[in-house]
Amino acid sequence: MISKIHKIALVTGDVEGSIRFYTQILGLEVIERFPNEDDEDFVFLKSGDIILELMPQKTMETTEGFHHISFRVESVDEAAQGLKDQSITLDQEPFDAGVGGIRLAFFKGPTGERLKLFERNT
């Protein structure tokens, strides 16, 4: 069902400042930007096999810090059904993100941490 941890997402009030920190200080590489009409971009940075996603605080309407861990799957719909079959309730049913051929679903881990299923067809 789960093929790997795909990304970890952080909410930041200063996406560009965070990009500078993660690229110039820690050596991560910006691999993709998703334009956001009313706020700073969503940005993917590469660190080995894992992506760090920076999410603009204004758009996310939440406090800065950890947002979720994303798990890469071949089919969000099948993985979501597998979770339901094991009595896991989804916080958000599978949906298309509207960019980049991305499909998502959200659920919670055993201590309430936000987790996401991630599928990308490109």
LUMZABA-288025 format. One record per atom (N, C-alpha, C, O): residue in three letters; atom name; z, x, y. Coordinates in steps of 0.1 Angstrom, whole numbers, plus 5000, padded with zeros to 4 digits. Each point is the difference from the previous one (the first is absolute). Layout:
<sites>
resn | name | w | u | v
ALA | CA | Z | X | Y;
...
</sites>
This chain:
<sites>
resn | name | w | u | v
MET | N | 5000 | 5008 | 4988;
MET | CA | 5000 | 4992 | 5012;
MET | C | 5000 | 5009 | 5013;
MET | O | 4990 | 4999 | 5007;
ILE | N | 5020 | 5008 | 4995;
ILE | CA | 5001 | 5009 | 5012;
ILE | C | 4994 | 5014 | 4996;
ILE | O | 5004 | 5006 | 4990;
SER | N | 4986 | 4998 | 5018;
SER | CA | 4994 | 5013 | 4997;
SER | C | 5007 | 5012 | 5007;
SER | O | 5000 | 5011 | 4995;
LYS | N | 5005 | 4986 | 5017;
LYS | CA | 5007 | 5011 | 5007;
LYS | C | 5006 | 4995 | 5013;
LYS | O | 4997 | 4989 | 5005;
ILE | N | 5013 | 5018 | 5000;
ILE | CA | 5004 | 4997 | 5014;
ILE | C | 4989 | 5004 | 5009;
ILE | O | 4995 | 5012 | 4999;
HIS | N | 5001 | 4979 | 5009;
HIS | CA | 4988 | 5003 | 5009;
HIS | C | 5004 | 5004 | 5014;
HIS | O | 4995 | 5010 | 5005;
LYS | N | 5014 | 4983 | 5001;
LYS | CA | 5004 | 5004 | 5013;
LYS | C | 5014 | 4995 | 5004;
LYS | O | 5006 | 4991 | 4993;
ILE | N | 5000 | 5015 | 5017;
ILE | CA | 5013 | 4996 | 5005;
ILE | C | 4997 | 4997 | 5015;
ILE | O | 4993 | 5007 | 5007;
ALA | N | 5012 | 4982 | 4998;
ALA | CA | 4997 | 4995 | 5013;
ALA | C | 5012 | 5001 | 5009;
ALA | O | 5011 | 4996 | 4996;
LEU | N | 4987 | 5009 | 5016;
LEU | CA | 5010 | 5000 | 5011;
LEU | C | 4995 | 4993 | 5012;
LEU | O | 4989 | 5000 | 5004;
VAL | N | 5021 | 4993 | 5002;
VAL | CA | 4997 | 4994 | 5013;
VAL | C | 5005 | 5009 | 5011;
VAL | O | 5010 | 5006 | 5000;
THR | N | 4981 | 4996 | 5010;
THR | CA | 5003 | 5009 | 5011;
THR | C | 4996 | 4994 | 5014;
THR | O | 4990 | 4993 | 5001;
GLY | N | 5018 | 5010 | 5009;
GLY | CA | 4998 | 4995 | 5013;
GLY | C | 4990 | 5010 | 5007;
GLY | O | 4996 | 4997 | 5012;
ASP | N | 5001 | 5014 | 4982;
ASP | CA | 4991 | 5010 | 5006;
ASP | C | 4991 | 5006 | 4989;
ASP | O | 5003 | 5010 | 4995;
VAL | N | 4986 | 4983 | 5002;
VAL | CA | 4991 | 5004 | 4989;
VAL | C | 4995 | 5014 | 5003;
VAL | O | 5000 | 5008 | 4992;
GLU | N | 4995 | 4994 | 5020;
GLU | CA | 4993 | 5013 | 5004;
GLU | C | 5011 | 5011 | 4999;
GLU | O | 4996 | 5011 | 4995;
GLY | N | 5016 | 4987 | 5010;
GLY | CA | 5010 | 5010 | 4999;
GLY | C | 5004 | 5003 | 4985;
GLY | O | 5002 | 5011 | 4996;
SER | N | 4998 | 4979 | 4996;
SER | CA | 5003 | 5001 | 4986;
SER | C | 4988 | 5008 | 4993;
SER | O | 5003 | 5009 | 4991;
ILE | N | 4985 | 4988 | 5013;
ILE | CA | 4988 | 5008 | 4994;
ILE | C | 5002 | 5014 | 5004;
ILE | O | 4998 | 5009 | 4991;
ARG | N | 5005 | 4995 | 5021;
ARG | CA | 5002 | 5014 | 5004;
ARG | C | 5011 | 5006 | 4991;
ARG | O | 4998 | 5011 | 4996;
PHE | N | 5013 | 4982 | 5002;
PHE | CA | 5011 | 5006 | 4992;
PHE | C | 4996 | 5003 | 4986;
PHE | O | 5001 | 5011 | 4995;
TYR | N | 4993 | 4978 | 4999;
TYR | CA | 4996 | 5002 | 4985;
TYR | C | 4989 | 5009 | 4998;
TYR | O | 4999 | 5006 | 4989;
THR | N | 4991 | 4996 | 5021;
THR | CA | 4989 | 5009 | 4998;
THR | C | 5004 | 5014 | 5005;
THR | O | 4998 | 5010 | 4992;
GLN | N | 5007 | 4991 | 5020;
GLN | CA | 5003 | 5014 | 5005;
GLN | C | 5012 | 5006 | 4994;
GLN | O | 5000 | 5013 | 4998;
ILE | N | 5011 | 4980 | 4999;
ILE | CA | 5012 | 5006 | 4995;
ILE | C | 5000 | 5000 | 4985;
ILE | O | 5004 | 5010 | 4994;
LEU | N | 4992 | 4979 | 4999;
LEU | CA | 5001 | 4999 | 4986;
LEU | C | 4986 | 5003 | 4993;
LEU | O | 5000 | 5001 | 4987;
GLY | N | 4989 | 4999 | 5020;
GLY | CA | 4988 | 5004 | 4994;
GLY | C | 4992 | 4989 | 4993;
GLY | O | 4991 | 5003 | 4992;
LEU | N | 5013 | 4984 | 5010;
LEU | CA | 4992 | 4989 | 4994;
LEU | C | 4987 | 4999 | 5007;
LEU | O | 4998 | 5005 | 5011;
GLU | N | 4993 | 4988 | 4983;
GLU | CA | 4986 | 4998 | 5006;
GLU | C | 4997 | 4986 | 5002;
GLU | O | 5002 | 4991 | 4991;
VAL | N | 4993 | 5005 | 5021;
VAL | CA | 4996 | 4986 | 5003;
VAL | C | 4987 | 4998 | 4992;
VAL | O | 4991 | 5007 | 5001;
ILE | N | 5010 | 4983 | 4990;
ILE | CA | 4988 | 4997 | 4992;
ILE | C | 4993 | 4987 | 5003;
ILE | O | 4989 | 4997 | 4997;
GLU | N | 5018 | 4994 | 5011;
GLU | CA | 4994 | 4987 | 5003;
GLU | C | 5008 | 4994 | 5011;
GLU | O | 5013 | 5000 | 5000;
ARG | N | 4980 | 4993 | 5009;
ARG | CA | 5006 | 4992 | 5011;
ARG | C | 4995 | 4986 | 4999;
ARG | O | 4988 | 4998 | 4998;
PHE | N | 5020 | 4992 | 5004;
PHE | CA | 4996 | 4986 | 5001;
PHE | C | 5003 | 4995 | 5014;
PHE | O | 5011 | 4998 | 5004;
PRO | N | 4978 | 5000 | 5004;
PRO | CA | 5002 | 4996 | 5013;
PRO | C | 5008 | 4987 | 5001;
PRO | O | 4998 | 4991 | 4992;
ASN | N | 5010 | 5008 | 5018;
ASN | CA | 5009 | 4988 | 5002;
ASN | C | 4998 | 4996 | 5015;
ASN | O | 5004 | 5007 | 5009;
GLU | N | 4990 | 4982 | 4993;
GLU | CA | 4996 | 4995 | 5013;
GLU | C | 5011 | 5000 | 5010;
GLU | O | 4997 | 5004 | 5012;
ASP | N | 5015 | 4991 | 4985;
ASP | CA | 5010 | 4998 | 5010;
ASP | C | 5011 | 5011 | 4999;
ASP | O | 5011 | 4998 | 5007;
ASP | N | 4987 | 5013 | 4986;
ASP | CA | 5011 | 5010 | 4998;
ASP | C | 4994 | 5013 | 4995;
ASP | O | 4987 | 5001 | 4999;
GLU | N | 5021 | 5008 | 4998;
GLU | CA | 4995 | 5013 | 4995;
GLU | C | 4994 | 4997 | 4986;
GLU | O | 5003 | 4990 | 4994;
ASP | N | 4989 | 5020 | 5001;
ASP | CA | 4994 | 4999 | 4987;
ASP | C | 5010 | 5000 | 4989;
ASP | O | 5011 | 5006 | 5001;
PHE | N | 4985 | 4989 | 4987;
PHE | CA | 5007 | 5003 | 4987;
PHE | C | 4994 | 5013 | 4996;
PHE | O | 4987 | 5001 | 5001;
VAL | N | 5020 | 5008 | 4993;
VAL | CA | 4995 | 5014 | 4997;
VAL | C | 5005 | 5004 | 4986;
VAL | O | 5011 | 4998 | 4997;
PHE | N | 4979 | 5007 | 4995;
PHE | CA | 5003 | 5005 | 4987;
PHE | C | 5000 | 5016 | 5001;
PHE | O | 4990 | 5005 | 5005;
LEU | N | 5021 | 5001 | 4990;
LEU | CA | 5000 | 5015 | 5000;
LEU | C | 5002 | 5004 | 4985;
LEU | O | 5007 | 4994 | 4993;
LYS | N | 4986 | 5017 | 5003;
LYS | CA | 5000 | 5004 | 4986;
LYS | C | 5011 | 5011 | 4998;
LYS | O | 5000 | 5009 | 5008;
SER | N | 5007 | 4990 | 4982;
SER | CA | 5010 | 5010 | 4995;
SER | C | 4999 | 5001 | 4985;
SER | O | 5006 | 4992 | 4993;
GLY | N | 4986 | 5017 | 5002;
GLY | CA | 4997 | 5001 | 4986;
GLY | C | 4993 | 4987 | 4995;
GLY | O | 4990 | 4996 | 5006;
ASP | N | 5016 | 4998 | 4984;
ASP | CA | 4994 | 4987 | 4995;
ASP | C | 5006 | 4988 | 5006;
ASP | O | 4996 | 4989 | 4997;
ILE | N | 5013 | 5013 | 5013;
ILE | CA | 5006 | 4988 | 5006;
ILE | C | 4996 | 4999 | 5015;
ILE | O | 4998 | 5010 | 5007;
ILE | N | 5001 | 4978 | 4997;
ILE | CA | 4996 | 4997 | 5014;
ILE | C | 5013 | 4996 | 5008;
ILE | O | 5008 | 4992 | 4995;
LEU | N | 4993 | 5012 | 5017;
LEU | CA | 5011 | 4996 | 5009;
LEU | C | 4992 | 4991 | 5010;
LEU | O | 4991 | 5004 | 5007;
GLU | N | 5013 | 4983 | 4994;
GLU | CA | 4994 | 4991 | 5009;
GLU | C | 5009 | 4998 | 5012;
GLU | O | 5012 | 4998 | 4999;
LEU | N | 4983 | 5004 | 5013;
LEU | CA | 5007 | 4997 | 5012;
LEU | C | 4996 | 4987 | 5006;
LEU | O | 4988 | 4997 | 5001;
MET | N | 5021 | 4994 | 5001;
MET | CA | 4998 | 4986 | 5005;
MET | C | 5006 | 4998 | 5013;
MET | O | 5011 | 5004 | 5003;
PRO | N | 4981 | 4991 | 5007;
PRO | CA | 5005 | 4998 | 5014;
PRO | C | 5011 | 4989 | 5000;
PRO | O | 4999 | 4989 | 4995;
GLN | N | 5012 | 5015 | 5012;
GLN | CA | 5012 | 4991 | 5000;
GLN | C | 4997 | 4987 | 5007;
GLN | O | 5004 | 4989 | 4995;
LYS | N | 4988 | 5011 | 5016;
LYS | CA | 4998 | 4987 | 5007;
LYS | C | 4993 | 4990 | 4991;
LYS | O | 5003 | 4989 | 5000;
THR | N | 4986 | 5016 | 4993;
THR | CA | 4993 | 4991 | 4991;
THR | C | 5009 | 4995 | 4989;
THR | O | 4999 | 4989 | 4996;
MET | N | 5009 | 5020 | 4998;
MET | CA | 5008 | 4997 | 4988;
MET | C | 5012 | 4991 | 5004;
MET | O | 5005 | 4993 | 4991;
GLU | N | 4999 | 5007 | 5022;
GLU | CA | 5011 | 4992 | 5005;
GLU | C | 5013 | 5002 | 4991;
GLU | O | 5006 | 4991 | 4996;
THR | N | 4997 | 5022 | 5002;
THR | CA | 5012 | 5003 | 4993;
THR | C | 5005 | 5014 | 5005;
THR | O | 4994 | 5006 | 5008;
THR | N | 5018 | 4998 | 4987;
THR | CA | 5005 | 5012 | 5004;
THR | C | 4993 | 5012 | 4995;
THR | O | 4993 | 4999 | 4990;
GLU | N | 5008 | 5013 | 5016;
GLU | CA | 4994 | 5012 | 4995;
GLU | C | 5007 | 5004 | 4987;
GLU | O | 5012 | 4998 | 4998;
GLY | N | 4980 | 5009 | 4994;
GLY | CA | 5006 | 5006 | 4988;
GLY | C | 4992 | 4996 | 4987;
GLY | O | 4988 | 4995 | 5002;
PHE | N | 5018 | 5006 | 4987;
PHE | CA | 4993 | 4996 | 4987;
PHE | C | 4995 | 4986 | 5000;
PHE | O | 5007 | 4991 | 5004;
HIS | N | 4981 | 5007 | 4991;
HIS | CA | 4995 | 4986 | 4999;
HIS | C | 4997 | 4996 | 4985;
HIS | O | 5005 | 4990 | 4996;
HIS | N | 4988 | 5019 | 4996;
HIS | CA | 4998 | 4996 | 4986;
HIS | C | 4994 | 5012 | 4993;
HIS | O | 4996 | 5010 | 5005;
ILE | N | 5005 | 4989 | 4982;
ILE | CA | 4993 | 5009 | 4990;
ILE | C | 4989 | 4992 | 4994;
ILE | O | 5001 | 4989 | 4996;
SER | N | 4987 | 5017 | 5004;
SER | CA | 4988 | 4994 | 4995;
SER | C | 4996 | 5006 | 4986;
SER | O | 5000 | 5012 | 4999;
PHE | N | 4997 | 4979 | 4991;
PHE | CA | 4996 | 5005 | 4987;
PHE | C | 4985 | 4996 | 4998;
PHE | O | 4996 | 4989 | 5002;
ARG | N | 4996 | 5021 | 4994;
ARG | CA | 4986 | 4998 | 4998;
ARG | C | 4997 | 4993 | 4987;
ARG | O | 5006 | 5004 | 4990;
VAL | N | 4986 | 4986 | 5010;
VAL | CA | 4997 | 4993 | 4988;
VAL | C | 4985 | 4997 | 5000;
VAL | O | 4993 | 5000 | 5010;
GLU | N | 5001 | 4998 | 4978;
GLU | CA | 4986 | 4997 | 4999;
GLU | C | 4997 | 4985 | 5004;
GLU | O | 4990 | 4998 | 5006;
SER | N | 5020 | 4993 | 4992;
SER | CA | 4998 | 4986 | 5004;
SER | C | 5013 | 4995 | 5005;
SER | O | 5010 | 4999 | 4992;
VAL | N | 4991 | 4998 | 5020;
VAL | CA | 5012 | 4994 | 5006;
VAL | C | 5003 | 4987 | 4993;
VAL | O | 5012 | 4997 | 4997;
ASP | N | 4978 | 4995 | 5001;
ASP | CA | 5002 | 4987 | 4994;
ASP | C | 5007 | 5001 | 4986;
ASP | O | 5009 | 4993 | 4996;
GLU | N | 4985 | 5016 | 4996;
GLU | CA | 5006 | 5002 | 4986;
GLU | C | 5014 | 5006 | 5001;
GLU | O | 5008 | 4996 | 4992;
ALA | N | 4994 | 5014 | 5016;
ALA | CA | 5013 | 5006 | 5001;
ALA | C | 5010 | 4990 | 5005;
ALA | O | 5012 | 4999 | 4995;
ALA | N | 4984 | 4992 | 5015;
ALA | CA | 5009 | 4990 | 5005;
ALA | C | 5004 | 4990 | 4989;
ALA | O | 5012 | 4996 | 4999;
GLN | N | 4978 | 5000 | 4993;
GLN | CA | 5003 | 4991 | 4989;
GLN | C | 5009 | 5007 | 4990;
GLN | O | 5009 | 4993 | 4995;
GLY | N | 4990 | 5020 | 5002;
GLY | CA | 5008 | 5007 | 4991;
GLY | C | 5015 | 5000 | 5005;
GLY | O | 5009 | 4999 | 4993;
LEU | N | 4993 | 5002 | 5021;
LEU | CA | 5013 | 4999 | 5005;
LEU | C | 5006 | 4986 | 4998;
LEU | O | 5011 | 4999 | 4997;
LYS | N | 4981 | 4991 | 5006;
LYS | CA | 5005 | 4986 | 4999;
LYS | C | 5003 | 4998 | 4985;
LYS | O | 5010 | 4992 | 4998;
ASP | N | 4983 | 5013 | 4993;
ASP | CA | 5003 | 4998 | 4986;
ASP | C | 5013 | 5006 | 4996;
ASP | O | 5006 | 4997 | 4990;
GLN | N | 4999 | 5013 | 5018;
GLN | CA | 5013 | 5006 | 4998;
GLN | C | 5010 | 4994 | 5009;
GLN | O | 5011 | 5007 | 5003;
SER | N | 4987 | 4981 | 5003;
SER | CA | 5009 | 4993 | 5008;
SER | C | 5003 | 5007 | 5014;
SER | O | 5010 | 4998 | 5006;
ILE | N | 4980 | 5010 | 4999;
ILE | CA | 5001 | 5006 | 5013;
ILE | C | 4993 | 4990 | 5010;
ILE | O | 4989 | 4996 | 4998;
THR | N | 5018 | 5001 | 5012;
THR | CA | 4995 | 4991 | 5011;
THR | C | 4992 | 5008 | 5010;
THR | O | 5006 | 5010 | 5005;
LEU | N | 4982 | 4986 | 4999;
LEU | CA | 4993 | 5007 | 5010;
LEU | C | 5004 | 4995 | 5014;
LEU | O | 5002 | 4988 | 5002;
ASP | N | 5000 | 5021 | 5007;
ASP | CA | 5002 | 4996 | 5014;
ASP | C | 4987 | 4996 | 5007;
ASP | O | 5000 | 4991 | 5008;
GLN | N | 4989 | 5015 | 4988;
GLN | CA | 4987 | 4996 | 5005;
GLN | C | 4990 | 5000 | 4988;
GLN | O | 4999 | 5011 | 4994;
GLU | N | 4995 | 4978 | 5003;
GLU | CA | 4990 | 4999 | 4990;
GLU | C | 4988 | 5010 | 5003;
GLU | O | 4999 | 5003 | 5012;
PRO | N | 4993 | 5000 | 4979;
PRO | CA | 4989 | 5009 | 5003;
PRO | C | 4991 | 4995 | 5011;
PRO | O | 4997 | 4988 | 5000;
PHE | N | 4999 | 5021 | 5009;
PHE | CA | 4991 | 4996 | 5011;
PHE | C | 4991 | 5012 | 5004;
PHE | O | 5004 | 5012 | 4997;
ASP | N | 4985 | 4985 | 5009;
ASP | CA | 4991 | 5011 | 5005;
ASP | C | 5006 | 5004 | 5014;
ASP | O | 5003 | 4991 | 5009;
ALA | N | 4998 | 5022 | 4993;
ALA | CA | 5005 | 5005 | 5013;
ALA | C | 4990 | 4999 | 5011;
ALA | O | 5004 | 5000 | 5012;
GLY | N | 4983 | 4998 | 4985;
GLY | CA | 4990 | 4997 | 5010;
GLY | C | 4993 | 5013 | 5005;
GLY | O | 4991 | 5000 | 5009;
VAL | N | 5013 | 5012 | 4986;
VAL | CA | 4994 | 5012 | 5003;
VAL | C | 4998 | 5009 | 4987;
VAL | O | 5009 | 5000 | 4992;
GLY | N | 4981 | 5008 | 5008;
GLY | CA | 4999 | 5010 | 4989;
GLY | C | 5000 | 4996 | 4986;
GLY | O | 5003 | 5008 | 4991;
GLY | N | 4994 | 4979 | 5006;
GLY | CA | 5000 | 4996 | 4986;
GLY | C | 5014 | 5000 | 4994;
GLY | O | 5001 | 5002 | 4988;
ILE | N | 5009 | 4996 | 5020;
ILE | CA | 5014 | 5001 | 4995;
ILE | C | 5006 | 4986 | 4997;
ILE | O | 4998 | 4991 | 5007;
ARG | N | 5009 | 5009 | 4982;
ARG | CA | 5006 | 4987 | 4995;
ARG | C | 5015 | 5004 | 4997;
ARG | O | 5003 | 5011 | 4994;
LEU | N | 5006 | 4981 | 5010;
LEU | CA | 5015 | 5003 | 5000;
LEU | C | 5008 | 4988 | 4994;
LEU | O | 4995 | 4989 | 5000;
ALA | N | 5017 | 5014 | 4996;
ALA | CA | 5010 | 4991 | 4997;
ALA | C | 5014 | 5007 | 5002;
ALA | O | 5001 | 5012 | 4998;
PHE | N | 5009 | 4980 | 5006;
PHE | CA | 5013 | 5006 | 5003;
PHE | C | 5011 | 4994 | 4990;
PHE | O | 4999 | 4988 | 4997;
PHE | N | 5010 | 5020 | 5000;
PHE | CA | 5012 | 4995 | 4992;
PHE | C | 5012 | 5010 | 5003;
PHE | O | 4998 | 5010 | 5007;
LYS | N | 5013 | 4987 | 4988;
LYS | CA | 5012 | 5008 | 5002;
LYS | C | 5005 | 5007 | 4988;
LYS | O | 4999 | 4994 | 4989;
GLY | N | 5007 | 5018 | 5013;
GLY | CA | 5006 | 5007 | 4989;
GLY | C | 5014 | 4995 | 4997;
GLY | O | 5004 | 4991 | 5007;
PRO | N | 5003 | 5015 | 4984;
PRO | CA | 5013 | 4995 | 4996;
PRO | C | 5011 | 5001 | 5011;
PRO | O | 5010 | 4993 | 4999;
THR | N | 4988 | 5015 | 5011;
THR | CA | 5010 | 5001 | 5011;
THR | C | 4994 | 4995 | 5013;
THR | O | 5005 | 5003 | 5011;
GLY | N | 4985 | 4989 | 4988;
GLY | CA | 4994 | 4993 | 5012;
GLY | C | 4989 | 5008 | 5007;
GLY | O | 4995 | 4996 | 5010;
GLU | N | 5002 | 5016 | 4985;
GLU | CA | 4990 | 5008 | 5007;
GLU | C | 4986 | 4993 | 4999;
GLU | O | 4997 | 4994 | 4990;
ARG | N | 4996 | 5007 | 5020;
ARG | CA | 4987 | 4994 | 5001;
ARG | C | 4989 | 5008 | 4992;
ARG | O | 4999 | 5012 | 5003;
LEU | N | 4994 | 4982 | 4988;
LEU | CA | 4990 | 5007 | 4992;
LEU | C | 4987 | 4993 | 5001;
LEU | O | 4999 | 4987 | 5002;
LYS | N | 4990 | 5020 | 4996;
LYS | CA | 4987 | 4994 | 5002;
LYS | C | 4990 | 5005 | 4989;
LYS | O | 5001 | 5011 | 4996;
LEU | N | 4991 | 4979 | 4999;
LEU | CA | 4989 | 5003 | 4992;
LEU | C | 4988 | 5003 | 5009;
LEU | O | 4998 | 4992 | 5009;
PHE | N | 4994 | 5018 | 4988;
PHE | CA | 4989 | 5004 | 5008;
PHE | C | 4987 | 5002 | 4991;
PHE | O | 5000 | 5008 | 4991;
GLU | N | 4990 | 4985 | 5013;
GLU | CA | 4987 | 5002 | 4993;
GLU | C | 4989 | 5002 | 5011;
GLU | O | 5000 | 4994 | 5011;
ARG | N | 4991 | 5016 | 4987;
ARG | CA | 4990 | 5002 | 5009;
ARG | C | 4986 | 5002 | 4993;
ARG | O | 4999 | 5008 | 4991;
ASN | N | 4992 | 4983 | 5013;
ASN | CA | 4987 | 5001 | 4994;
ASN | C | 4990 | 5004 | 5011;
ASN | O | 4996 | 4992 | 5009;
THR | N | 5000 | 5021 | 4990;
THR | CA | 4990 | 5005 | 5010;
THR | C | 4989 | 5007 | 4993;
THR | O | 4991 | 5005 | 5007;
</sites>
